[in-house]
Amino acid sequence: MLAMKYLLIGFLSLLSLASCKKATIQSVNTNNSKDSLTYQPKVPGSKWVYKRIIGGVQSTTYTFIRLSTDTVAYNSTFQTFSSDDNATNNANQYTRQEGDKYYNILTASTNKPQLLVLDAARNVNESWLGGVNGNDTYTYTMKEKIPVYTLDGFTFKNVLVVHFERTGPNPLSGDTYYAQGVGQVQSVGKVNGISAIVKLQTVDLK
């Protein structure tokens, strides 16, 4: 989720660049998780590691871990994930699922609105308003539904590709890939015209 990969707003800051080694998925351990049908597993202790690459140059690695605690916001219960991502100031991340809809709190923002980042029930080419944050508007479109998707030699099932657009002073656009039973596996887009990739490195589900 969205750790959408929650997890979904890894493009928000450009960090210092280093090393040119290409990032590839190293391991996928789903461990027959009871969350095999969701697009954001939420069993406490589950762990996702991501790599962010800006402009074709490796930038940083960060980790999300599902904590055992929840939090209440917008009259709803959100699951809590720890984060060591500098782009979110190492702040905890929050996501919730309501049927086929997945919401994240935009913690990097002062206003901290909730965004509808994924609506799994949407048909291909259908769009929805994710939310508004000041002068920024977030719009999402179901771009593809892929029954079997292979990335770095690992096979993921029932992958949803969501195109997102942030319009406003600092436009942002790209595609996020969500795998059923795993969560976010990849995002590809542009930040201020510069290419940006966020890719899953390891996942260990409980």
C-alpha positions in Angstrom: 0.0 0.0 0.0 0.0 0.4 -0.4 3.7 -0.9 2.5 2.0 1.1 0.2 5.0 1.0 0.2 2.7 3.6 2.5 5.4 3.2 1.1 4.0 4.8 -2.0 5.5 8.3 -1.5 9.1 7.4 -1.9 9.5 10.0 -4.6 8.9 13.0 -2.4 12.5 14.0 -1.8 15.7 13.8 -3.8 18.5 12.6 -1.6 22.3 12.7 -2.1 23.3 10.3 -4.9 25.9 7.6 -4.7 27.1 4.4 -6.4 26.0 3.1 -9.8 25.2 -0.5 -8.9 21.8 -1.6 -10.2 19.2 -2.5 -7.6 17.7 -6.0 -7.9 15.3 -8.0 -5.8 17.2 -10.3 -3.5 14.6 -12.3 -1.6 10.8 -12.7 -1.4 9.6 -14.7 1.6 5.8 -14.8 1.9 5.8 -17.7 4.4 2.2 -18.6 3.5 1.1 -15.4 5.2 -2.5 -15.2 6.1 -2.6 -11.9 4.3 -2.1 -13.6 0.9 -5.2 -11.9 -0.7 -4.5 -8.3 0.4 -2.4 -5.7 -1.4 -1.0 -4.5 1.9 0.0 -7.3 4.3 -0.3 -6.1 7.9 0.7 -8.9 10.2 3.0 -7.5 12.9 6.7 -8.2 12.3 6.4 -8.2 8.5 9.3 -6.4 6.9 10.0 -4.7 3.5 13.3 -3.3 2.3 13.3 -0.8 -0.6 15.9 0.9 -2.8 15.3 4.4 -4.2 17.3 5.3 -7.4 17.3 8.9 -8.7 18.4 9.8 -12.2 19.8 6.3 -12.8 22.1 6.5 -9.8 21.6 4.4 -6.7 20.5 6.6 -3.8 19.4 5.0 -0.6 17.9 1.9 1.0 15.1 2.1 3.6 13.0 -0.4 5.6 9.4 -0.6 6.6 8.3 -2.9 9.5 4.7 -3.6 10.5 4.4 -2.7 14.2 2.0 -4.3 16.6 0.2 -1.0 17.2 -2.5 0.8 15.4 -3.5 4.5 15.4 -6.8 6.3 15.0 -7.1 9.2 12.5 -9.9 10.5 10.3 -12.3 8.4 12.5 -10.6 5.3 11.2 -8.0 2.8 12.4 -4.7 2.8 10.6 -2.0 0.1 10.9 1.4 1.5 12.0 4.7 0.8 10.2 8.1 2.0 11.4 10.2 3.7 8.7 13.9 4.7 8.5 13.3 6.6 5.2 14.9 10.0 5.3 12.3 11.2 2.7 9.6 10.8 5.5 12.0 12.0 8.2 12.1 8.5 9.7 8.5 9.0 10.8 6.1 6.1 11.3 3.8 5.4 8.3 0.1 4.7 8.5 -2.1 2.7 6.1 -5.6 1.2 6.3 -7.7 -1.1 4.1 -11.4 -0.6 3.6 -12.7 -3.4 1.4 -10.8 -2.9 -1.9 -9.6 0.6 -1.0 -6.3 1.4 0.5 -5.5 4.7 2.3 -2.1 6.2 3.4 -1.5 9.2 5.6 0.8 11.7 3.8 3.1 12.0 6.8 5.7 14.1 4.9 3.1 16.9 4.7 2.3 19.4 7.4 -1.4 18.8 6.8 -1.0 15.0 6.8 -4.1 14.2 4.7 -5.2 10.7 4.0 -4.9 9.6 0.4 -6.8 6.8 -1.4 -3.7 5.4 -3.2 -5.3 2.2 -4.4 -8.8 1.1 -5.3 -8.4 -2.6 -6.4 -12.0 -2.8 -7.7 -11.5 -0.2 -10.4 -11.4 -1.3 -14.0 -8.5 -0.6 -16.3 -8.4 3.1 -17.3 -10.7 4.1 -14.5 -9.5 7.1 -12.4 -10.2 8.4 -8.9 -9.3 11.4 -6.8 -6.9 10.3 -4.2 -6.9 13.5 -2.2 -5.8 17.1 -1.9 -2.9 18.6 0.1 -2.8 22.4 -0.1 -2.2 23.3 -3.7 -1.4 19.7 -4.7 -4.0 17.3 -6.1 -3.4 13.6 -6.2 -5.1 11.6 -9.0 -4.8 7.8 -9.6 -5.7 5.6 -12.6 -5.8 1.8 -12.8 -3.4 1.3 -15.7 -3.0 -2.5 -15.9 -4.1 -5.7 -14.2 -1.4 -8.4 -14.7 -2.2 -12.0 -13.7 1.5 -13.0 -13.6 4.3 -10.5 -13.4 8.0 -11.3 -13.3 10.5 -8.9 -11.8 14.2 -9.7 -11.4 13.4 -13.4 -11.8 10.7 -13.4 -9.0 7.1 -14.1 -10.0 4.2 -12.1 -8.5 0.6 -12.8 -9.0 -2.4 -10.4 -9.6 -0.3 -7.3 -9.9 -2.1 -4.0 -10.2 -0.3 -1.1 -11.9 -1.6 2.3 -10.8 -0.6 5.5 -12.5 -0.4 8.5 -10.2 -0.3 12.2 -10.9 0.4 15.0 -8.4 -0.5 18.4 -10.0 0.6 21.6 -8.3 3.8 23.6 -7.8 5.9 20.4 -7.7 4.4 17.9 -10.2 5.0 14.2 -9.8 3.9 11.3 -11.9 4.6 7.6 -12.3 3.4 4.0 -12.0 3.3 1.9 -8.9 3.1 -1.9 -9.0 1.2 -3.7 -6.2 1.4 -7.5 -5.9 -1.3 -9.4 -4.2 0.0 -10.8 -0.9 3.2 -8.8 -1.0 2.4 -5.0 -1.4 4.3 -2.5 -3.4 7.1 -4.1 -5.5 8.1 -1.2 -7.7 7.4 2.5 -8.6 8.7 4.2 -11.7 8.2 7.9 -12.4 9.6 11.4 -12.5 10.2 14.0 -9.9 10.7 17.5 -11.4 11.6 15.8 -14.7 14.2 13.5 -13.2 13.7 9.7 -13.3 13.0 8.0 -10.1 12.6 4.3 -9.2 11.6 2.6 -6.0 12.1 -1.1 -6.0 11.5 -3.9 -3.5 14.8 -5.5 -2.3 13.6 -8.0 0.3 10.3 -8.9 1.9 9.8 -11.2 4.9 6.1 -11.7 5.8 4.7 -13.2 8.9 
